[in-house]
C-alpha cells in the first residue's frame, strides 16, 4: 500500500532507461539533479527505469554508469550502492505497482480497459471526423457495467489499467523553471498505468517510485511537462505529497531546432574516446541552460555546487556550440601541469611514444607535451603533433617543402649548421642517456599567466650559437630559421626552433639536417 510520505531532506533522482548510452540531454539532467542535491545538502539517487524489456540491456546500463562516472557524477543510492529505498530497478518493483493499482481501483481513480488497439484507433478517427480537437482515448471502457466486463473477459481480452482523469478540471500548477501554468484536464485522456502483464508505464511507475523513494524535487526535460500534470493528479489520488517540479528546456542545434545525432555527438563516451577532458565537458554541459556568473565560464564542480539553484536555470533552450566546447577543452588542457597532462594523454600516445620512454624519459616527454599545450583542445591531438619527434626522418608537408626550396643556398646552410651542431654541446638524442633532470623546470613566459613552455637555459644557449652562425655566414636569421625548422620537423608549425633542437638532441638534428640538404 502506498502511503503519504513527507521527508525533510531534499532527495533528487536521475532515472535513465538502459536502452542506449548516456546522451547529452540525459547527462545534463543528471548533472542538474546532482548539483541541486549537493547544493541543498540532500541525497542524489540513481533509479533504473528498465520496463522496456525488449530494448533494455545490461550493456547499456554499464555504459550509462561509466558515462556518469566519467563526468564525475556520483550517486548516494542506486545500482552498486544500494540504499534504504530500493529496489532501484523498476522490474524488481512490480509488486509495489500492483498494490498501488489495486488501491486506485478500490478508490474509483482507475478502471480496466478492454479495448483493442483497433477499437482505440477507430475511436480516434471518429473524434477527428467530429473535429472535437481531442484525439486521445475516448473513454469507451470508463463506465462499463459488470455484464459488459464479464463479456469482455469471456472473450479472453486482457485489460490495461487506466487512470480516470478528472473531467474539464482547471489546474494551476507551479514549475520551478516555467513558473505558474494553467492546464485544463480536458486536454488529457485517461492514460494507461499498467499493462496486462503487470508491467507499468512511465507515468505510473514514476509516481509510485517517487513516493516510495521520498523524492522531493523532480528535474527533467520540458517534454515531460504534460506528464507532470498527469503525475500530479496521481499523487493527489494516492494522497501523497507531490514533489516540486523543474522542467528544463531543450538543448538546441545552431539553427535553434532540437539537437540530434547529426548535430553533435550525443553519447558521452564519444567525447571521452575523442580525448576531451571530462571536467571540460562537464563545465560546458552545465552552461547549456544555466550560468555560473556573468564574467566567468570556467568553474569546477565544487564551485558549481556552491552557487547552484534550480530557479536560476533559464526558460529558453540553449544552443549547442561544438566550437565553444573545443575552446573550453583547450582551456582545461592548458590548466594541467605538464606531467599531469602527459599522464592523461598517455592512452593516445601509445602508438607514437616508445614504451621505454615512459619509464626512463618522463621529464623529457613532459617537456614535449608542454610545448603543445597551447595548441591542442583535446588529448588525442597530441599524437599527431608529436609523431615527428620519434621518426627516423620526418615526413614533409607542403609548407615544409616550400620552406626547404625557397632559398637556393638553403642546402649549404643546413650542411654547415649540421657540422656546427655535431661539434656543439647540444644534449644527446632520445633515446640516449639523458638525465631525468633534462629540461625538467619550465619557465612561464606568457604575460597573462603561467603557461608551461619549453624555455630553458640550454635552448637559450642554442639560440646564441645559432645566431652567431648566421652572422658568420652572412644570412638573415629570419631566412635561416624556416628551412631549418622544416628540415627538423617536416612542418612549419610547432614549438620554437630552439626547443625543437633541444628536444631532438644532437644526433637526430644532425641526421635530419644532412638528409634534408641531400634532398
N, C-alpha and C positions, 0 to 999 in steps of 0.2 A: 504494500500500500504506500502510495506517495503522500508524504505529509508536508505541510508548510514548514519551511526551514529558513531561518534568517541567521546569517553568520556575520559577525562584526569585522572580521579580517577580509580585506579585498582578495578575491580569488578570480583569476582570469585564465582562459584556456585557449590553446590553439588546437583545432580539431581537423586535421587533414584526412583525406581519403587515400589509402595506399594503392591508388590506381595509376600512378605515374610519379615522376620526380617532384622535388620541391621546386616550384616555379617562382618567378619574380614576384607576382602578386601574393602568393602564399607566404613567401619569405617576409614581405613587408608586413602582412597581417600578424605573423608570428612575432616579428620584431616589435611592433607596437604593443601587442599584448604583453610581451616580456618586459618591455621598458616601463609600461604602466604599472605592472605588478611590482617591479623592483622599486619604482619611484614612490609607490604608496606603501611600501613595506609589506606587500602581500605575497600571495602564492601564485606561481605560474605552473599550470599543469598541461600535459600533452595527452590528448584523447584521440584515439584512432577510430574513425568512422568507416568501418570495413563491411558495411551491409551490402555493398555491391560485390557479391561473391564471385561473379563472373569475371570481374576485372581486377579485384584486389589481390595483390601478391606480396609475399614476404620480401621479395627483391625490391619492390617499390618502397616498402616500409623502411628497409635498411638504407636506401638512397635518401629518403626524407630525413631520417635520423642523422645521416652523415652530413647532409646539407646544412642542417641546423647547427650541428657541432662545428662545422667549418666556419660558419658565420659567428660563432661564439655565443649562440643562444642555448642556454641550459634550462632544464625544467626541473621542478621540485617534485612533481608526481607524474606518473605515467609509465610507459614502457621502459624496462630496465631499471626503473627507480621504485616502482610500487607506490604505496600510499594508502591512506585510510578510507578513500572514497572510490576504490576500484570495484569491479574490474575496469580497466581503461580501454578495453576493446569492446565495441558495441555488440559484436556477435557473441560475447560472453555475458551479455546483459539481457538476453531475450526474455527471461522470466520476469524481470522488472517491467518490461514493456507490456507483457501480458496482464500483469496485475493492474497497471495503470489503465489499460484498455477496458478491463472489466469494471473498474471504478467509474469510468466515464459512461459506459453503457448503463450502469445502475443509476447514475445521476441524470440521465437523459441528455448528455452532451455528445453522445456518439450513437451511431447506428450501423447495422450491417447493410452493405450494398451488394446486391446480387447481379448487377448489370454486367453484361458482356461488353468487351471493347466496341463491338459493332453497335450495340444499343447506345452506348455513350456517344459515339460519333454521330449516330442518327439524331440524337437529341441536340447536338451542336448545330447540325445542318438545319434543323427546324428553327432554332434561335437566329441563325443567320438569315433565313428566309423571312422571318418576322421582324428583322432589323431591330432587335432588342438592345444591341450594343454590348450584350454579355454573351460570352462564348465558352463558359465553363461547364461544369457538370450541372444538369438540370434538376437535380434533387429527386429523381424518379423513385428512389427507394427510401426517401426521408421519412415517410409516414405510412409504411406498409402495415397492413393488417396481418394478424398471426396466420391466417389462412394463406395469404399471398407468400409469406415467408416459408411456410411449410411446403407450398407448391414448388418454390424455387429449390428448396433443399431436396425434395423428392427428385427433381431433375438432375441432381448432382452438382449444382452450382456451388462454387467455393467463394464465399463472400470476402470483400475487403471491409475493413472498419473505417468509417468516415467520421470526421468531426462535424458536428452540427453548428454551422456558423450562425450567429445572430442575424436576423433579417433587417437590413437597412438601418444598422446602428452606426451612429457617427462617433468615431473615436478621435480624441485629441491626444496625440502622443508626443512625447519629448525625446528627441535624439540628441546625444551629446555633441554631435557634429552638425547635423542638419537643422537643429532647433525644434520648434513646435510645428507639427504637421497634423493636418486633419484628414482622416480617411473614413470612407463610408464602406461598411461591410458588404453592401450590395455589389461592390466591385469584385468580391472574392467568393469562390464557390466552396461547397463542402468538400474538403480535401481528404485524401486517403491517409490514414495514420498507420494501419497495419495491413500487410498482405495476408492472404490465406495461410501461408506457411509460417506466420508469426514474426516475419522479418519486418522491422519498422521502416517507414520512410523518413526522410531527413527531418522535417519539421517536428514530428512526434518524438523521435529518438533524441533529438537535440534538446527539447524541453525536459524530457524525463531525466536525461543525463545532467543537464544544468541544475535541476532541482537536487538530484542525488549527490552531485559533487559540490553543491553550495556555491555555484558561480554567482558572483556579484556584478560583473561587468562583461558584456559581450562586444568584442571589437571584431568587425569583419567587413567585407566588401559591400558597397552600396547596392549591389544586385540582390542582396538578401533583405532589403528594406521591407518589402511586402511580406516576405516570410516572417519578419519580425512582428508584423501585425497579427498574423495567424498565431504566432507563438505567444504573444501577449494574452490573447483570448484563451489559449490552452492553459497558461499559468493561472489565469483567473478561474477557469473551470475546475482546476485542481486545488484551488485555494492556496496557491503558493506565491511567494514573493517573486516578482518579475525582476530580472537583472536590469541594470542600466545599459542601454544600447548605444553604440557608436558605430555608425556605418560610414566607412571611409571611401572616398571617391576612387574612381578607376585610374589605373596607370595608362596613359595615352601614348601614341606614337607622335612623330614630329608633325603630322598633319592634324592632330587633335582627335584621332579615332582610337578605338580600343586597341591596345597593344596586342600584337600577335607574334607567332614564331617567325614570321617574315621580317619583323621589325627589329628583333633583338633575340639574343639567347635568353630563353626563359628558364632553363634548367640551371640551378645554382652551381652544380658541379661542372658545368661547361666553363664557367668563369674560373673555377679552381684549376681545371685542366689547361686553360689558356695561360695561366700564370698570373692572374690578378691576385693581389694580396687580399685576404678576407676582410681585414679591417677597412680597406678602401671600398670594397663592395658594400659592406655593412653601412659605412658612412654615407655612400651615395644613395642606397635604397632608403635610408632613414629620411633623406631630404625629399623623397617623392611624395609630398603631401604635408610635410612638417618642416619647420625651420628651427635651427639651433639658436641663431642670433642674427641680427641684421648685418653684422660685419665679419662673420666667420662661417665658413663652410666646412672646415675640418674640425673634427672633435672625436674624442674617444668614447667608448661605450659608457664608461663611468661618468663622463661629462654629460652625456645624453640623459642618463638616469637622473642626474641631479636636477635637471630642469624640465623633464618630460611631463606634459599634461595632455590628456586626451582632448580637452577642449581647444587646444591650440592646433589641432590638425585642420587643414584647410578644407573648405567645402568644394573647391573646384578640382578637376582632375589634373594630374601632373604629367608633363611630357617627359618621356624617357629620352635622354641625350647620350648616345654612346661616346661622343667626343668628350663630354664633360666627365664621364666615367673614366675614360683613359687618362684625362688630365689628372683626375683625383688619384688614379692608380700611380701615376708618376710622382705625385707629391708624397705619397706614402713610401714609395721606393726610396726617395731621397731622405726620408726621415730615419731610415735604418742606418746603423753603423755598418761600415764596410764588412767586418767579419760576420755580422748577422745577416746582411744581405747575401753574402756568399753562401752561407748555410741554407738560406731559404731558396736560393736559386739553384742549389745543387741538383735537384731532380731533372732540371732542364739542361744541365751541363754534362750529364753522364756520357753522352756520345761525343763530347768535344774535349773535355779536360781528361788527360790520362789519370787513371785511378791512383797511381803512385803519388801524384801531385797533392792529393788531399791530405796525405799523412806527412809529407816532407816539405811542402812549399805553400802552406796555408797563408802565410803573410804575403807572399808574392801574389797568390791568387786574389787575396782581398784587395791588394793594390790595383789589380786589373779591373776588378768589379767596381772599385771606387771611381775609376776613370770613366765609367759608363753610367753611373747612377743618374747623372744629369740628362742622359739621352734615352732612357727607357721608361716605359709606362707599366709594362708587365714583365714578370720574371723570365718568361720564355724568350724574350727578345735578347737576353744576354748571349745565348748560344750562337746566334748568327753574327753578333758583333765581336765575339772573342775568337772565332774559329781561325782567323788569320794568324794568331799567336802560335798555334800548335801545328801548323802545316810546315812541311819541309820548305816549300816556297809558296808565296801567296798567289791566288788567282786574281788577275787584274780586271777590274770593272772598266767601263767606258771612260769614266773620269780619270782613272789612273793611267790608262793607255794614252790619253790626251796629254797628261802632265809629263809623261816619260818622253814623248816625241816632240813636245812644243819647242824645246831648246836643243838645237843641233849639237851643242857641246855637252849636253847632259851626261852622256855615257862616260866622258872623260872625268866629269865631276864625281860621278858615282864611283869610278875606279879609284880616283885619288882619295876620296873620303874613306873608302873601304880600307885603303892602306893606312890611313891615319888611325882609324878605329882599331885595326889589328895591332898597332903598337901602343894603344892607349891603355888606361887603367879602367876601362869600362868593365863592369862586372861580367862574369861568365854567363853563358846562356842557360836557360832551362833546358834539360834537367840536370845541369852540372851542380856542383856542391855550393849552393848559395846558402848563406846562413839564414836562420829563421828571422833575424832582425832586419834583413834587407828591405828597406823601404817600408818599415812597419808603422811609422807615425806620419799620417798625412797632415799637411798644413792648410787650413782653410784660407781661401783667397777671395771668396765672394763677399762683397761688402754688405749684402743683405742677410748674412747669416752663415754659420759654418756648413760648408758643403765639402764632403770628402773628395779631394782631387789628388793626383799624383804630382806633388811639388816637393821634392826632397833635395838635399844638398848634392847628391850625385847627379841628378838631371841638370841642376844648375851648373855644375862643373862641365857637363857635356855641352851645354849651350855655349859656355865661354870658349871651349875648344873649337866648336863648330863655327862660331863667328870669326874666330882667329883664322881658321882655314879659308873661309870665303874671302877674307881680306887679302890673304896671301895670293889667292888665285885671281883676284880682281873680279869677283862675281857678286852681284847684289844678293843680299841674304834672302830677300823675298822670292827671287827667282830660283834660288838654290833649294829652298825648303820643299817646294811642290814635287819635283821628281824624286827627291829622297824619300819623302813620305809615301809616294806611290810605290817605289821600289820595295819599301819595308812592309807595307800593309796591304797593297793591292787596291787601295781606295783613297779618296780624299777626305774621308770622314774618320772621326775617332779621337783619341787622346792627342795632346800636343806632341810634336815631333820628339822632344827630348824625353818625355815619358815613354814614348814608343821605343826609343833607343835603350833606355834603362830597362824596360820590361823584357825586351827581346834578348838583350845581352850581346856580348862581343861576337861570338862565333856565328850566331844567327844573322846579326846585322851584316857582318862581312860577307857571308854567303849570299844573302839576298841582294845586296848592293852589286856584287860582281855578276850575279846571274842576270839582274836587270840590265846591267851595262852590256852584257853579251847579247841581249835581245835586240 
